[in-house]
Amino acid sequence: MQQRDYIERMIAQVAAAIGHILGLAKGEQPEEAERELAATWLGVLGLRRSDVDRLDTPTLCALLGDKRIAAAALLEAEAEVRQSRGDAAGASRLAAIATRLRR
């Protein structure tokens, strides 16, 4: 029961952060959106966002554990931010990582 409560709180935090991040991106504040993404990765998931780029999927999944789905949601939000900045290749790469995390 305690684990479930923890996961539900984490999901709520990530959902709120994603809403804020996407609002910043749509408000033409992509740099602030990226700072918020980085803070959410560290604060909620306990992992630096830059580590995602350096780790393979199995290692990332092992480090994230139950947080994999929240991490995938953050990557999808970042993909939207990158797409809004015209970085289609970066957005596609992040969406692919998110898909692998959801498996």
C-alpha positions in Angstrom: 0.0 0.0 0.0 2.8 2.4 0.9 4.6 1.7 -2.4 1.4 2.4 -4.3 0.9 5.7 -2.6 4.5 6.7 -3.4 4.0 5.8 -7.1 0.7 7.7 -7.2 2.3 10.8 -5.7 5.2 10.6 -8.1 2.9 10.3 -11.0 0.9 13.3 -9.8 4.2 15.3 -9.5 5.3 14.3 -13.0 1.9 15.1 -14.5 1.9 18.6 -12.9 5.5 19.2 -14.1 4.6 18.1 -17.6 1.6 20.5 -17.7 3.9 23.3 -16.6 6.7 22.4 -19.0 4.3 22.2 -22.0 2.8 25.5 -21.0 6.2 27.1 -21.0 7.0 25.6 -24.4 3.7 26.9 -25.8 4.3 30.3 -24.2 7.6 30.5 -26.2 9.8 29.9 -23.2 11.6 26.7 -24.3 14.7 27.4 -22.3 12.7 27.6 -19.1 10.8 24.4 -20.2 14.1 22.6 -20.5 15.3 23.9 -17.1 12.1 22.6 -15.6 12.6 19.2 -17.3 16.0 18.9 -15.8 14.8 19.8 -12.3 12.0 17.3 -12.6 14.3 14.5 -13.6 16.6 15.1 -10.7 14.0 16.0 -8.1 11.3 13.4 -8.9 13.2 10.6 -10.6 16.6 11.0 -8.9 18.5 10.9 -12.2 20.1 13.7 -14.2 18.4 14.1 -17.6 21.9 14.0 -19.2 22.3 10.4 -17.9 19.6 9.2 -20.2 21.7 10.0 -23.2 24.6 8.1 -21.9 22.8 4.9 -20.8 21.5 2.0 -22.8 17.8 1.0 -22.3 18.4 -2.0 -20.0 20.6 0.0 -17.7 18.2 2.9 -17.7 15.3 0.6 -16.9 17.3 -1.0 -14.0 18.1 2.4 -12.5 14.6 3.8 -12.9 12.7 0.7 -11.7 9.0 1.6 -11.1 9.8 5.1 -12.3 10.2 4.0 -15.9 6.7 5.1 -17.0 7.1 8.6 -15.4 10.5 8.9 -17.2 8.8 8.0 -20.5 6.2 10.7 -19.9 8.9 13.3 -19.3 10.8 12.2 -22.4 7.6 12.5 -24.4 7.1 16.0 -23.0 10.7 16.9 -23.9 10.0 15.5 -27.4 7.1 18.0 -27.8 9.4 20.9 -26.6 12.0 19.9 -29.1 9.5 19.6 -31.9 8.2 23.1 -31.1 11.8 24.3 -31.5 12.1 22.7 -34.9 14.3 19.8 -33.7 12.3 16.9 -35.4 15.3 14.5 -35.2 15.8 15.1 -31.5 12.1 14.8 -30.8 12.0 11.5 -32.7 15.0 10.1 -30.8 13.4 11.0 -27.4 10.1 9.5 -28.4 11.9 6.3 -29.4 13.6 6.1 -26.0 10.2 6.7 -24.3 8.7 3.8 -26.2 11.5 1.5 -25.2 11.0 2.5 -21.5 7.3 1.7 -21.7 8.0 -1.9 -22.7 
